[in-house]
Each structure stands twice: as C-alpha cells, then as structure tokens.
Amino acid sequence: MDAFLMPADKGFQLKEGFELYIGAADDKPNPQQQFRFTVALNEPGICEGQPLLESLHQLTALVEGIVVALTPRLR
C-alpha cells in the first residue's frame, strides 16, 4: 500500500542537519521507498513558505481576473 506522510514540522526554512525522516529503530532499509518534497517560495510579507505550485495557481487566477476586468476597457 502506498502512503505518503506530510510531517507537521516541515523544517521550513530547511537547515543543515534537519532530519527529513526517521523510521522505527528496528526498520530495515527499503530500496523501494519513495521520497517527495515540496518547493516553497519565501518572500517575507508576500508569500512566506507557500508551496510553489499552489502559489502559481493563485497568481494565475489573479492575473486572469485582472485581464478579464480590463479587457472591455482596452477595446
């Protein structure tokens, strides 16, 4: 069964030595284990630690709304 866990402490901003995942003490290495991560934008006061894809979707919707609102005035 595939299960992907999202930890409460995402370690933002990632610093050297931060442990991304710690299994149980008796866990054996799993060569099939997969790893995912999220790229985040950090611009203080604008988007602090927001996932990149989510931010792009929001910005795209904002720009589309502006274009739709201004299009009648540009004709």
PDB file with one MODEL, atoms N, CA, C and O in Angstrom:
MODEL        1
ATOM      1  N   MET A   1       0.845  -1.175   0.000  1.00  0.00           N
ATOM      2  CA  MET A   1       0.000   0.000   0.000  1.00  0.00           C
ATOM      3  C   MET A   1       0.889   1.236   0.000  1.00  0.00           C
ATOM      4  O   MET A   1       1.812   1.335   0.809  1.00  0.00           O
ATOM      5  N   ASP A   2       0.621   2.178  -0.898  1.00  0.00           N
ATOM      6  CA  ASP A   2       1.364   3.427  -0.937  1.00  0.00           C
ATOM      7  C   ASP A   2       0.739   4.421   0.031  1.00  0.00           C
ATOM      8  O   ASP A   2      -0.470   4.649   0.009  1.00  0.00           O
ATOM      9  N   ALA A   3       1.561   4.998   0.864  1.00  0.00           N
ATOM     10  CA  ALA A   3       1.102   6.035   1.786  1.00  0.00           C
ATOM     11  C   ALA A   3       2.187   7.102   1.858  1.00  0.00           C
ATOM     12  O   ALA A   3       3.359   6.800   2.082  1.00  0.00           O
ATOM     13  N   PHE A   4       1.783   8.343   1.666  1.00  0.00           N
ATOM     14  CA  PHE A   4       2.726   9.442   1.748  1.00  0.00           C
ATOM     15  C   PHE A   4       2.353  10.305   2.938  1.00  0.00           C
ATOM     16  O   PHE A   4       1.213  10.752   3.065  1.00  0.00           O
ATOM     17  N   LEU A   5       3.318  10.533   3.799  1.00  0.00           N
ATOM     18  CA  LEU A   5       3.079  11.270   5.032  1.00  0.00           C
ATOM     19  C   LEU A   5       3.569  12.701   4.881  1.00  0.00           C
ATOM     20  O   LEU A   5       4.616  12.941   4.280  1.00  0.00           O
ATOM     21  N   MET A   6       2.812  13.657   5.427  1.00  0.00           N
ATOM     22  CA  MET A   6       3.207  15.052   5.441  1.00  0.00           C
ATOM     23  C   MET A   6       3.469  15.417   6.908  1.00  0.00           C
ATOM     24  O   MET A   6       2.524  15.517   7.691  1.00  0.00           O
ATOM     25  N   PRO A   7       4.721  15.616   7.286  1.00  0.00           N
ATOM     26  CA  PRO A   7       5.022  15.894   8.691  1.00  0.00           C
ATOM     27  C   PRO A   7       4.503  17.264   9.113  1.00  0.00           C
ATOM     28  O   PRO A   7       4.394  18.177   8.295  1.00  0.00           O
ATOM     29  N   ALA A   8       4.184  17.396  10.401  1.00  0.00           N
ATOM     30  CA  ALA A   8       3.727  18.683  10.932  1.00  0.00           C
ATOM     31  C   ALA A   8       4.858  19.702  10.866  1.00  0.00           C
ATOM     32  O   ALA A   8       4.640  20.857  10.500  1.00  0.00           O
ATOM     33  N   ASP A   9       6.067  19.273  11.222  1.00  0.00           N
ATOM     34  CA  ASP A   9       7.235  20.158  11.146  1.00  0.00           C
ATOM     35  C   ASP A   9       7.899  19.938   9.798  1.00  0.00           C
ATOM     36  O   ASP A   9       8.607  18.951   9.599  1.00  0.00           O
ATOM     37  N   LYS A  10       7.670  20.853   8.882  1.00  0.00           N
ATOM     38  CA  LYS A  10       8.210  20.713   7.531  1.00  0.00           C
ATOM     39  C   LYS A  10       9.660  21.180   7.441  1.00  0.00           C
ATOM     40  O   LYS A  10      10.304  21.024   6.403  1.00  0.00           O
ATOM     41  N   GLY A  11      10.169  21.749   8.525  1.00  0.00           N
ATOM     42  CA  GLY A  11      11.559  22.172   8.526  1.00  0.00           C
ATOM     43  C   GLY A  11      11.813  23.404   7.681  1.00  0.00           C
ATOM     44  O   GLY A  11      12.911  23.588   7.155  1.00  0.00           O
ATOM     45  N   PHE A  12      10.794  24.253   7.548  1.00  0.00           N
ATOM     46  CA  PHE A  12      10.969  25.451   6.737  1.00  0.00           C
ATOM     47  C   PHE A  12      11.592  26.526   7.596  1.00  0.00           C
ATOM     48  O   PHE A  12      11.120  26.729   8.714  1.00  0.00           O
ATOM     49  N   GLN A  13      12.493  27.142   7.208  1.00  0.00           N
ATOM     50  CA  GLN A  13      13.456  27.018   6.153  1.00  0.00           C
ATOM     51  C   GLN A  13      14.406  25.883   6.498  1.00  0.00           C
ATOM     52  O   GLN A  13      14.884  25.772   7.627  1.00  0.00           O
ATOM     53  N   LEU A  14      14.666  25.054   5.518  1.00  0.00           N
ATOM     54  CA  LEU A  14      15.480  23.871   5.720  1.00  0.00           C
ATOM     55  C   LEU A  14      16.904  24.264   6.090  1.00  0.00           C
ATOM     56  O   LEU A  14      17.530  25.097   5.434  1.00  0.00           O
ATOM     57  N   LYS A  15      17.390  23.653   7.144  1.00  0.00           N
ATOM     58  CA  LYS A  15      18.744  23.939   7.609  1.00  0.00           C
ATOM     59  C   LYS A  15      19.561  22.657   7.625  1.00  0.00           C
ATOM     60  O   LYS A  15      19.016  21.558   7.721  1.00  0.00           O
ATOM     61  N   GLU A  16      20.854  22.812   7.530  1.00  0.00           N
ATOM     62  CA  GLU A  16      21.756  21.665   7.559  1.00  0.00           C
ATOM     63  C   GLU A  16      21.535  20.872   8.837  1.00  0.00           C
ATOM     64  O   GLU A  16      21.455  21.436   9.928  1.00  0.00           O
ATOM     65  N   GLY A  17      21.439  19.564   8.686  1.00  0.00           N
ATOM     66  CA  GLY A  17      21.271  18.679   9.830  1.00  0.00           C
ATOM     67  C   GLY A  17      19.825  18.339  10.154  1.00  0.00           C
ATOM     68  O   GLY A  17      19.569  17.477  10.994  1.00  0.00           O
ATOM     69  N   PHE A  18      18.863  19.009   9.494  1.00  0.00           N
ATOM     70  CA  PHE A  18      17.456  18.714   9.744  1.00  0.00           C
ATOM     71  C   PHE A  18      17.151  17.303   9.239  1.00  0.00           C
ATOM     72  O   PHE A  18      17.454  16.985   8.089  1.00  0.00           O
ATOM     73  N   GLU A  19      16.564  16.464  10.071  1.00  0.00           N
ATOM     74  CA  GLU A  19      16.270  15.088   9.688  1.00  0.00           C
ATOM     75  C   GLU A  19      14.921  15.034   9.007  1.00  0.00           C
ATOM     76  O   GLU A  19      13.893  15.330   9.615  1.00  0.00           O
ATOM     77  N   LEU A  20      14.930  14.652   7.735  1.00  0.00           N
ATOM     78  CA  LEU A  20      13.714  14.625   6.943  1.00  0.00           C
ATOM     79  C   LEU A  20      12.795  13.479   7.332  1.00  0.00           C
ATOM     80  O   LEU A  20      11.574  13.636   7.337  1.00  0.00           O
ATOM     81  N   TYR A  21      13.365  12.337   7.656  1.00  0.00           N
ATOM     82  CA  TYR A  21      12.557  11.174   8.012  1.00  0.00           C
ATOM     83  C   TYR A  21      13.372  10.265   8.912  1.00  0.00           C
ATOM     84  O   TYR A  21      14.545   9.995   8.653  1.00  0.00           O
ATOM     85  N   ILE A  22      12.737   9.802   9.964  1.00  0.00           N
ATOM     86  CA  ILE A  22      13.366   8.832  10.858  1.00  0.00           C
ATOM     87  C   ILE A  22      12.372   7.690  11.027  1.00  0.00           C
ATOM     88  O   ILE A  22      11.267   7.889  11.531  1.00  0.00           O
ATOM     89  N   GLY A  23      12.766   6.505  10.608  1.00  0.00           N
ATOM     90  CA  GLY A  23      11.907   5.334  10.756  1.00  0.00           C
ATOM     91  C   GLY A  23      12.052   4.753  12.150  1.00  0.00           C
ATOM     92  O   GLY A  23      12.761   5.300  12.994  1.00  0.00           O
ATOM     93  N   ALA A  24      11.382   3.654  12.378  1.00  0.00           N
ATOM     94  CA  ALA A  24      11.491   2.962  13.659  1.00  0.00           C
ATOM     95  C   ALA A  24      12.903   2.401  13.823  1.00  0.00           C
ATOM     96  O   ALA A  24      13.603   2.163  12.839  1.00  0.00           O
ATOM     97  N   ALA A  25      13.302   2.198  15.044  1.00  0.00           N
ATOM     98  CA  ALA A  25      14.660   1.737  15.341  1.00  0.00           C
ATOM     99  C   ALA A  25      14.975   0.389  14.691  1.00  0.00           C
ATOM    100  O   ALA A  25      16.119   0.132  14.318  1.00  0.00           O
ATOM    101  N   ASP A  26      13.967  -0.466  14.555  1.00  0.00           N
ATOM    102  CA  ASP A  26      14.211  -1.800  14.000  1.00  0.00           C
ATOM    103  C   ASP A  26      13.875  -1.890  12.503  1.00  0.00           C
ATOM    104  O   ASP A  26      13.887  -2.987  11.943  1.00  0.00           O
ATOM    105  N   ASP A  27      13.581  -0.773  11.854  1.00  0.00           N
ATOM    106  CA  ASP A  27      13.285  -0.787  10.419  1.00  0.00           C
ATOM    107  C   ASP A  27      14.504  -1.162   9.599  1.00  0.00           C
ATOM    108  O   ASP A  27      15.623  -0.724   9.868  1.00  0.00           O
ATOM    109  N   LYS A  28      14.255  -1.985   8.592  1.00  0.00           N
ATOM    110  CA  LYS A  28      15.321  -2.335   7.651  1.00  0.00           C
ATOM    111  C   LYS A  28      15.193  -1.398   6.449  1.00  0.00           C
ATOM    112  O   LYS A  28      14.085  -0.968   6.127  1.00  0.00           O
ATOM    113  N   PRO A  29      16.287  -1.078   5.788  1.00  0.00           N
ATOM    114  CA  PRO A  29      16.209  -0.209   4.603  1.00  0.00           C
ATOM    115  C   PRO A  29      15.276  -0.789   3.546  1.00  0.00           C
ATOM    116  O   PRO A  29      15.290  -1.991   3.282  1.00  0.00           O
ATOM    117  N   ASN A  30      14.482   0.063   2.956  1.00  0.00           N
ATOM    118  CA  ASN A  30      13.542  -0.342   1.914  1.00  0.00           C
ATOM    119  C   ASN A  30      13.988   0.299   0.603  1.00  0.00           C
ATOM    120  O   ASN A  30      13.829   1.507   0.427  1.00  0.00           O
ATOM    121  N   PRO A  31      14.547  -0.488  -0.323  1.00  0.00           N
ATOM    122  CA  PRO A  31      15.029   0.087  -1.578  1.00  0.00           C
ATOM    123  C   PRO A  31      13.904   0.641  -2.454  1.00  0.00           C
ATOM    124  O   PRO A  31      14.168   1.401  -3.387  1.00  0.00           O
ATOM    125  N   GLN A  32      12.658   0.272  -2.168  1.00  0.00           N
ATOM    126  CA  GLN A  32      11.510   0.754  -2.941  1.00  0.00           C
ATOM    127  C   GLN A  32      10.884   2.013  -2.345  1.00  0.00           C
ATOM    128  O   GLN A  32       9.935   2.561  -2.906  1.00  0.00           O
ATOM    129  N   GLN A  33      11.415   2.473  -1.206  1.00  0.00           N
ATOM    130  CA  GLN A  33      10.826   3.642  -0.552  1.00  0.00           C
ATOM    131  C   GLN A  33      10.954   4.869  -1.442  1.00  0.00           C
ATOM    132  O   GLN A  33      11.994   5.103  -2.058  1.00  0.00           O
ATOM    133  N   GLN A  34       9.882   5.643  -1.499  1.00  0.00           N
ATOM    134  CA  GLN A  34       9.865   6.847  -2.321  1.00  0.00           C
ATOM    135  C   GLN A  34       9.928   8.074  -1.414  1.00  0.00           C
ATOM    136  O   GLN A  34       9.575   8.022  -0.236  1.00  0.00           O
ATOM    137  N   PHE A  35      10.379   9.158  -1.990  1.00  0.00           N
ATOM    138  CA  PHE A  35      10.546  10.395  -1.246  1.00  0.00           C
ATOM    139  C   PHE A  35       9.977  11.536  -2.077  1.00  0.00           C
ATOM    140  O   PHE A  35      10.262  11.640  -3.270  1.00  0.00           O
ATOM    141  N   ARG A  36       9.183  12.382  -1.458  1.00  0.00           N
ATOM    142  CA  ARG A  36       8.634  13.550  -2.142  1.00  0.00           C
ATOM    143  C   ARG A  36       8.941  14.786  -1.309  1.00  0.00           C
ATOM    144  O   ARG A  36       9.057  14.722  -0.085  1.00  0.00           O
ATOM    145  N   PHE A  37       9.068  15.906  -1.998  1.00  0.00           N
ATOM    146  CA  PHE A  37       9.248  17.160  -1.284  1.00  0.00           C
ATOM    147  C   PHE A  37       8.545  18.270  -2.043  1.00  0.00           C
ATOM    148  O   PHE A  37       8.253  18.138  -3.232  1.00  0.00           O
ATOM    149  N   THR A  38       8.279  19.354  -1.353  1.00  0.00           N
ATOM    150  CA  THR A  38       7.599  20.498  -1.942  1.00  0.00           C
ATOM    151  C   THR A  38       8.573  21.664  -1.997  1.00  0.00           C
ATOM    152  O   THR A  38       9.259  21.965  -1.020  1.00  0.00           O
ATOM    153  N   VAL A  39       8.623  22.314  -3.148  1.00  0.00           N
ATOM    154  CA  VAL A  39       9.428  23.521  -3.291  1.00  0.00           C
ATOM    155  C   VAL A  39       8.546  24.690  -2.869  1.00  0.00           C
ATOM    156  O   VAL A  39       7.400  24.802  -3.306  1.00  0.00           O
ATOM    157  N   ALA A  40       9.087  25.560  -2.017  1.00  0.00           N
ATOM    158  CA  ALA A  40       8.296  26.674  -1.498  1.00  0.00           C
ATOM    159  C   ALA A  40       8.942  28.010  -1.829  1.00  0.00           C
ATOM    160  O   ALA A  40      10.161  28.127  -1.953  1.00  0.00           O
ATOM    161  N   LEU A  41       8.085  29.011  -1.968  1.00  0.00           N
ATOM    162  CA  LEU A  41       8.549  30.381  -2.162  1.00  0.00           C
ATOM    163  C   LEU A  41       8.587  31.064  -0.806  1.00  0.00           C
ATOM    164  O   LEU A  41       7.740  30.810   0.051  1.00  0.00           O
ATOM    165  N   ASN A  42       9.562  31.923  -0.616  1.00  0.00           N
ATOM    166  CA  ASN A  42       9.631  32.678   0.632  1.00  0.00           C
ATOM    167  C   ASN A  42       9.996  34.119   0.319  1.00  0.00           C
ATOM    168  O   ASN A  42      11.163  34.456   0.117  1.00  0.00           O
ATOM    169  N   GLU A  43       8.981  34.953   0.286  1.00  0.00           N
ATOM    170  CA  GLU A  43       9.173  36.385   0.126  1.00  0.00           C
ATOM    171  C   GLU A  43       8.442  37.029   1.301  1.00  0.00           C
ATOM    172  O   GLU A  43       7.216  37.137   1.284  1.00  0.00           O
ATOM    173  N   PRO A  44       9.190  37.457   2.325  1.00  0.00           N
ATOM    174  CA  PRO A  44       8.538  37.990   3.528  1.00  0.00           C
ATOM    175  C   PRO A  44       7.478  39.042   3.209  1.00  0.00           C
ATOM    176  O   PRO A  44       7.711  39.981   2.446  1.00  0.00           O
ATOM    177  N   GLY A  45       6.316  38.856   3.812  1.00  0.00           N
ATOM    178  CA  GLY A  45       5.207  39.768   3.627  1.00  0.00           C
ATOM    179  C   GLY A  45       4.368  39.490   2.399  1.00  0.00           C
ATOM    180  O   GLY A  45       3.298  40.079   2.249  1.00  0.00           O
ATOM    181  N   ILE A  46       4.817  38.610   1.511  1.00  0.00           N
ATOM    182  CA  ILE A  46       4.068  38.320   0.279  1.00  0.00           C
ATOM    183  C   ILE A  46       3.616  36.869   0.275  1.00  0.00           C
ATOM    184  O   ILE A  46       2.415  36.597   0.283  1.00  0.00           O
ATOM    185  N   CYS A  47       4.543  35.949   0.264  1.00  0.00           N
ATOM    186  CA  CYS A  47       4.206  34.524   0.359  1.00  0.00           C
ATOM    187  C   CYS A  47       5.330  33.848   1.135  1.00  0.00           C
ATOM    188  O   CYS A  47       6.393  33.542   0.594  1.00  0.00           O
ATOM    189  N   GLU A  48       5.072  33.631   2.382  1.00  0.00           N
ATOM    190  CA  GLU A  48       6.094  33.080   3.272  1.00  0.00           C
ATOM    191  C   GLU A  48       5.938  31.572   3.394  1.00  0.00           C
ATOM    192  O   GLU A  48       5.054  31.081   4.097  1.00  0.00           O
ATOM    193  N   GLY A  49       6.801  30.848   2.704  1.00  0.00           N
ATOM    194  CA  GLY A  49       6.799  29.396   2.787  1.00  0.00           C
ATOM    195  C   GLY A  49       5.635  28.735   2.083  1.00  0.00           C
ATOM    196  O   GLY A  49       5.266  27.613   2.430  1.00  0.00           O
ATOM    197  N   GLN A  50       5.051  29.396   1.109  1.00  0.00           N
ATOM    198  CA  GLN A  50       3.927  28.816   0.368  1.00  0.00           C
ATOM    199  C   GLN A  50       4.446  27.869  -0.711  1.00  0.00           C
ATOM    200  O   GLN A  50       5.429  28.179  -1.385  1.00  0.00           O
ATOM    201  N   PRO A  51       3.792  26.709  -0.883  1.00  0.00           N
ATOM    202  CA  PRO A  51       4.215  25.782  -1.939  1.00  0.00           C
ATOM    203  C   PRO A  51       4.174  26.471  -3.305  1.00  0.00           C
ATOM    204  O   PRO A  51       3.238  27.210  -3.609  1.00  0.00           O
ATOM    205  N   LEU A  52       5.188  26.223  -4.112  1.00  0.00           N
ATOM    206  CA  LEU A  52       5.345  26.876  -5.408  1.00  0.00           C
ATOM    207  C   LEU A  52       4.135  26.661  -6.318  1.00  0.00           C
ATOM    208  O   LEU A  52       3.611  27.628  -6.870  1.00  0.00           O
ATOM    209  N   LEU A  53       3.684  25.426  -6.486  1.00  0.00           N
ATOM    210  CA  LEU A  53       2.572  25.155  -7.397  1.00  0.00           C
ATOM    211  C   LEU A  53       1.286  25.824  -6.936  1.00  0.00           C
ATOM    212  O   LEU A  53       0.538  26.358  -7.755  1.00  0.00           O
ATOM    213  N   GLU A  54       1.023  25.799  -5.644  1.00  0.00           N
ATOM    214  CA  GLU A  54      -0.171  26.457  -5.112  1.00  0.00           C
ATOM    215  C   GLU A  54      -0.098  27.965  -5.365  1.00  0.00           C
ATOM    216  O   GLU A  54      -1.092  28.579  -5.755  1.00  0.00           O
ATOM    217  N   SER A  55       1.062  28.551  -5.148  1.00  0.00           N
ATOM    218  CA  SER A  55       1.246  29.989  -5.382  1.00  0.00           C
ATOM    219  C   SER A  55       1.067  30.331  -6.851  1.00  0.00           C
ATOM    220  O   SER A  55       0.453  31.348  -7.175  1.00  0.00           O
ATOM    221  N   LEU A  56       1.593  29.499  -7.749  1.00  0.00           N
ATOM    222  CA  LEU A  56       1.441  29.756  -9.181  1.00  0.00           C
ATOM    223  C   LEU A  56      -0.023  29.695  -9.614  1.00  0.00           C
ATOM    224  O   LEU A  56      -0.462  30.500 -10.436  1.00  0.00           O
ATOM    225  N   HIS A  57      -0.778  28.745  -9.066  1.00  0.00           N
ATOM    226  CA  HIS A  57      -2.206  28.654  -9.395  1.00  0.00           C
ATOM    227  C   HIS A  57      -2.938  29.910  -8.919  1.00  0.00           C
ATOM    228  O   HIS A  57      -3.789  30.438  -9.636  1.00  0.00           O
ATOM    229  N   GLN A  58      -2.618  30.387  -7.725  1.00  0.00           N
ATOM    230  CA  GLN A  58      -3.273  31.580  -7.190  1.00  0.00           C
ATOM    231  C   GLN A  58      -2.896  32.817  -8.008  1.00  0.00           C
ATOM    232  O   GLN A  58      -3.756  33.644  -8.312  1.00  0.00           O
ATOM    233  N   LEU A  59      -1.626  32.945  -8.362  1.00  0.00           N
ATOM    234  CA  LEU A  59      -1.193  34.093  -9.158  1.00  0.00           C
ATOM    235  C   LEU A  59      -1.803  34.066 -10.554  1.00  0.00           C
ATOM    236  O   LEU A  59      -2.173  35.110 -11.092  1.00  0.00           O
ATOM    237  N   THR A  60      -1.910  32.879 -11.142  1.00  0.00           N
ATOM    238  CA  THR A  60      -2.531  32.748 -12.464  1.00  0.00           C
ATOM    239  C   THR A  60      -3.986  33.186 -12.404  1.00  0.00           C
ATOM    240  O   THR A  60      -4.448  33.921 -13.277  1.00  0.00           O
ATOM    241  N   ALA A  61      -4.712  32.743 -11.384  1.00  0.00           N
ATOM    242  CA  ALA A  61      -6.117  33.133 -11.235  1.00  0.00           C
ATOM    243  C   ALA A  61      -6.236  34.645 -11.036  1.00  0.00           C
ATOM    244  O   ALA A  61      -7.148  35.265 -11.581  1.00  0.00           O
ATOM    245  N   LEU A  62      -5.344  35.236 -10.276  1.00  0.00           N
ATOM    246  CA  LEU A  62      -5.353  36.683 -10.053  1.00  0.00           C
ATOM    247  C   LEU A  62      -5.138  37.444 -11.362  1.00  0.00           C
ATOM    248  O   LEU A  62      -5.878  38.379 -11.670  1.00  0.00           O
ATOM    249  N   VAL A  63      -4.125  37.041 -12.128  1.00  0.00           N
ATOM    250  CA  VAL A  63      -3.828  37.707 -13.395  1.00  0.00           C
ATOM    251  C   VAL A  63      -4.975  37.527 -14.381  1.00  0.00           C
ATOM    252  O   VAL A  63      -5.342  38.473 -15.078  1.00  0.00           O
ATOM    253  N   GLU A  64      -5.548  36.327 -14.451  1.00  0.00           N
ATOM    254  CA  GLU A  64      -6.687  36.102 -15.345  1.00  0.00           C
ATOM    255  C   GLU A  64      -7.854  37.005 -14.973  1.00  0.00           C
ATOM    256  O   GLU A  64      -8.516  37.557 -15.852  1.00  0.00           O
ATOM    257  N   GLY A  65      -8.109  37.160 -13.690  1.00  0.00           N
ATOM    258  CA  GLY A  65      -9.181  38.044 -13.229  1.00  0.00           C
ATOM    259  C   GLY A  65      -8.926  39.495 -13.618  1.00  0.00           C
ATOM    260  O   GLY A  65      -9.852  40.199 -14.019  1.00  0.00           O
ATOM    261  N   ILE A  66      -7.693  39.942 -13.504  1.00  0.00           N
ATOM    262  CA  ILE A  66      -7.332  41.311 -13.888  1.00  0.00           C
ATOM    263  C   ILE A  66      -7.513  41.509 -15.394  1.00  0.00           C
ATOM    264  O   ILE A  66      -8.058  42.523 -15.830  1.00  0.00           O
ATOM    265  N   VAL A  67      -7.058  40.547 -16.177  1.00  0.00           N
ATOM    266  CA  VAL A  67      -7.188  40.642 -17.640  1.00  0.00           C
ATOM    267  C   VAL A  67      -8.665  40.688 -18.043  1.00  0.00           C
ATOM    268  O   VAL A  67      -9.047  41.498 -18.887  1.00  0.00           O
ATOM    269  N   VAL A  68      -9.491  39.834 -17.454  1.00  0.00           N
ATOM    270  CA  VAL A  68     -10.918  39.824 -17.761  1.00  0.00           C
ATOM    271  C   VAL A  68     -11.550  41.166 -17.392  1.00  0.00           C
ATOM    272  O   VAL A  68     -12.376  41.686 -18.143  1.00  0.00           O
ATOM    273  N   ALA A  69     -11.175  41.725 -16.254  1.00  0.00           N
ATOM    274  CA  ALA A  69     -11.749  43.001 -15.811  1.00  0.00           C
ATOM    275  C   ALA A  69     -11.317  44.162 -16.701  1.00  0.00           C
ATOM    276  O   ALA A  69     -12.097  45.089 -16.917  1.00  0.00           O
ATOM    277  N   LEU A  70     -10.096  44.131 -17.220  1.00  0.00           N
ATOM    278  CA  LEU A  70      -9.588  45.243 -18.017  1.00  0.00           C
ATOM    279  C   LEU A  70      -9.847  45.110 -19.513  1.00  0.00           C
ATOM    280  O   LEU A  70      -9.778  46.109 -20.230  1.00  0.00           O
ATOM    281  N   THR A  71     -10.137  43.931 -19.996  1.00  0.00           N
ATOM    282  CA  THR A  71     -10.313  43.722 -21.440  1.00  0.00           C
ATOM    283  C   THR A  71     -11.352  44.665 -22.062  1.00  0.00           C
ATOM    284  O   THR A  71     -11.071  45.235 -23.117  1.00  0.00           O
ATOM    285  N   PRO A  72     -12.537  44.858 -21.465  1.00  0.00           N
ATOM    286  CA  PRO A  72     -13.512  45.779 -22.079  1.00  0.00           C
ATOM    287  C   PRO A  72     -12.983  47.219 -22.187  1.00  0.00           C
ATOM    288  O   PRO A  72     -13.391  47.952 -23.088  1.00  0.00           O
ATOM    289  N   ARG A  73     -12.113  47.617 -21.314  1.00  0.00           N
ATOM    290  CA  ARG A  73     -11.589  48.987 -21.313  1.00  0.00           C
ATOM    291  C   ARG A  73     -10.464  49.177 -22.332  1.00  0.00           C
ATOM    292  O   ARG A  73     -10.105  50.309 -22.655  1.00  0.00           O
ATOM    293  N   LEU A  74      -9.913  48.084 -22.832  1.00  0.00           N
ATOM    294  CA  LEU A  74      -8.806  48.172 -23.786  1.00  0.00           C
ATOM    295  C   LEU A  74      -9.277  48.190 -25.234  1.00  0.00           C
ATOM    296  O   LEU A  74      -8.463  48.358 -26.142  1.00  0.00           O
ATOM    297  N   ARG A  75     -10.554  48.024 -25.463  1.00  0.00           N
ATOM    298  CA  ARG A  75     -11.074  47.978 -26.841  1.00  0.00           C
ATOM    299  C   ARG A  75     -11.428  49.341 -27.344  1.00  0.00           C
ATOM    300  O   ARG A  75     -11.878  49.481 -28.481  1.00  0.00           O
TER     301      ARG A  75
ENDMDL
END
